[in-house]
Amino acid sequence: MPKLQIKKNDQVFVLTGKDRGKTGKVLKVLPDTARAIVEGLNFQQKHTRPNPQKNIKGGILPKEASIHLSNLMVVCKRCNKRARVGISRVQDGRKVRVCKNCNELLDE
């Protein structure tokens, strides 16, 4: 399985697709399919049946669908630009993600 450069709670920029140019926060990463669900982007319509026991109304509801990781770029917190991600080691030996534009750490 490949190493993922995008993690949960990252701010990402969409490169292609119907939401091209928009940014959002990653809600969930699906590593087995290399996809991510981004808050407020890539909506699909889900048809639901009413279920009075679970207090669910029927109808057509919008639902966020996943986007392939190759169509997303991380937005750096410091330079506020979309950035390529590099890997470097910190003094205590951990591997951390680094912004290639400004060399700022993307991981806490």
C-alpha positions as a printed NumPy array, in Angstrom:
array([[  0.   ,   0.   ,   0.   ],
       [  1.438,   3.415,  -0.93 ],
       [  2.264,   6.073,   1.657],
       [ -0.43 ,   8.74 ,   1.83 ],
       [  0.488,  12.424,   1.791],
       [ -3.009,  13.56 ,   2.806],
       [ -4.374,  12.96 ,   6.286],
       [ -7.599,  13.633,   8.163],
       [ -8.245,  17.315,   9.082],
       [ -5.883,  18.593,   6.348],
       [ -6.981,  21.579,   4.294],
       [ -6.899,  20.477,   0.631],
       [ -7.26 ,  22.084,  -2.801],
       [ -9.136,  20.249,  -5.591],
       [ -7.178,  20.094,  -8.867],
       [ -9.716,  18.497, -11.23 ],
       [-13.374,  17.62 , -11.475],
       [-16.579,  19.558, -11.017],
       [-15.271,  21.199,  -7.806],
       [-11.952,  22.289,  -9.348],
       [-10.392,  25.27 ,  -7.555],
       [-12.267,  24.819,  -4.26 ],
       [-10.758,  24.045,  -0.876],
       [-12.107,  22.004,   2.003],
       [-11.217,  19.972,   5.083],
       [-10.63 ,  16.221,   4.818],
       [-13.222,  14.327,   6.844],
       [-12.058,  10.795,   6.102],
       [ -9.261,   9.082,   4.162],
       [ -9.853,   5.711,   2.513],
       [ -6.327,   4.266,   2.072],
       [ -7.333,   0.993,   0.399],
       [ -8.907,   2.864,  -2.544],
       [ -6.636,   5.985,  -2.301],
       [ -9.616,   8.315,  -1.925],
       [-10.725,  10.989,   0.552],
       [-14.025,  12.559,   1.589],
       [-13.781,  16.358,   1.689],
       [-16.201,  18.535,   3.647],
       [-18.646,  20.431,   1.429],
       [-17.306,  19.129,  -1.91 ],
       [-18.305,  16.52 ,  -4.509],
       [-21.957,  16.114,  -3.57 ],
       [-24.022,  13.247,  -4.954],
       [-27.733,  12.623,  -4.539],
       [-28.786,   9.754,  -2.267],
       [-32.348,   8.445,  -2.451],
       [-33.642,   7.382,   0.969],
       [-36.786,   5.662,   2.12 ],
       [-38.704,   7.022,   5.079],
       [-38.136,   5.156,   8.346],
       [-40.307,   6.426,  11.213],
       [-38.548,   4.184,  13.764],
       [-35.202,   5.904,  13.146],
       [-36.881,   9.304,  12.574],
       [-35.634,   9.502,   8.956],
       [-37.61 ,  11.368,   6.34 ],
       [-37.597,  10.001,   2.832],
       [-36.486,  11.868,  -0.251],
       [-33.396,  12.862,  -2.162],
       [-30.574,  13.973,   0.129],
       [-27.173,  15.415,  -0.845],
       [-24.216,  13.3  ,   0.285],
       [-20.461,  13.936,   0.061],
       [-18.701,  11.428,  -2.173],
       [-15.018,  10.537,  -2.209],
       [-12.362,  12.164,  -4.403],
       [ -9.193,  10.403,  -5.582],
       [ -6.056,  11.545,  -3.735],
       [ -4.279,  12.347,  -7.007],
       [ -6.833,  15.136,  -7.551],
       [ -6.071,  16.809,  -4.195],
       [ -3.189,  18.96 ,  -2.937],
       [ -2.475,  19.95 ,   0.645],
       [ -2.773,  23.667,   1.49 ],
       [  0.096,  24.886,   3.704],
       [ -0.984,  26.687,   6.875],
       [  1.942,  29.112,   6.844],
       [  2.187,  30.231,   3.202],
       [ -1.532,  29.542,   2.52 ],
       [ -0.752,  28.049,  -0.907],
       [ -1.255,  24.584,  -2.281],
       [  1.97 ,  22.701,  -1.797],
       [  3.78 ,  19.567,  -2.754],
       [  4.558,  17.424,   0.268],
       [  7.995,  16.202,   1.255],
       [  9.122,  13.901,   4.047],
       [ 11.904,  14.768,   6.502],
       [ 13.113,  13.579,   9.87 ],
       [ 12.886,  15.619,  13.059],
       [ 15.58 ,  15.542,  15.769],
       [ 13.706,  12.921,  17.795],
       [ 13.722,  10.543,  14.783],
       [ 10.09 ,  10.922,  13.646],
       [  9.216,  11.308,   9.973],
       [  7.071,  14.388,   9.324],
       [  5.466,  15.974,   6.27 ],
       [  6.987,  19.225,   5.045],
       [  5.727,  21.949,   2.677],
       [  8.069,  22.12 ,  -0.345],
       [  7.392,  25.875,  -0.787],
       [  8.326,  27.193,   2.667],
       [  9.759,  24.117,   4.497],
       [  7.073,  24.449,   7.198],
       [  6.038,  21.276,   9.064],
       [  2.562,  20.084,   8.092],
       [  2.369,  17.674,  11.051],
       [  2.216,  18.865,  14.634]])
